[in-house]
Amino acid sequence: MLLKTLIAIVFVAIIASMAAGAGFLLRDDTHSRRLLLSLKIRIALTVLLLALLLYGFFLGGLGD
C-alpha cells in the first residue's frame, strides 16, 4: 500500500511540475531559468516514478 501511495504522490508531483512549467513558459521573459529548472525536476520525478514502478513489478508489490 505504501508503494502505491508513493507512486501516486510522484505522479501528482509530475503533473504539478508540468503545470508550473506551462505557467513559466507563458509569464517569464526569455532569460529566465525557471522553465529549465522545472524540466529538470520533471525528468528527475519521471525517473523516480519509473524506478518505483519497476521495483513494484519485480518484487510483486503491484501485481495484486
Backbone hydrogen bonds, N-H to C=O, Kabsch-Sander energy under -0.5 kcal/mol:
donor,donor_aa,acceptor,acceptor_aa,energy
5,T,1,M,-1.8
6,L,2,L,-2.5
7,I,3,L,-2.3
8,A,4,K,-2.1
9,I,5,T,-2.3
10,V,6,L,-2.5
11,F,7,I,-2.2
12,V,8,A,-2.3
13,A,9,I,-2.2
14,I,10,V,-2.0
15,I,11,F,-2.0
16,A,12,V,-2.4
17,S,13,A,-2.3
18,M,14,I,-2.1
19,A,15,I,-2.2
20,A,16,A,-2.4
21,G,17,S,-2.3
22,A,18,M,-2.0
23,G,19,A,-2.1
24,F,20,A,-2.5
25,L,21,G,-2.3
26,L,22,A,-1.7
27,R,23,G,-2.2
28,D,24,F,-2.1
32,S,29,D,-1.1
37,L,33,R,-2.3
38,S,34,R,-2.3
39,L,35,L,-2.0
40,K,36,L,-2.3
41,I,37,L,-2.4
42,R,38,S,-2.3
43,I,39,L,-2.3
44,A,40,K,-2.3
45,L,41,I,-2.5
46,T,42,R,-2.1
47,V,43,I,-2.2
48,L,44,A,-2.2
49,L,45,L,-2.6
50,L,46,T,-2.5
51,A,47,V,-2.4
52,L,48,L,-2.5
53,L,49,L,-2.5
54,L,50,L,-2.6
55,Y,51,A,-2.5
56,G,52,L,-2.5
57,F,53,L,-2.5
58,F,54,L,-2.7
59,L,55,Y,-1.8
60,G,56,G,-0.6
61,G,56,G,-1.3
62,L,56,G,-1.5
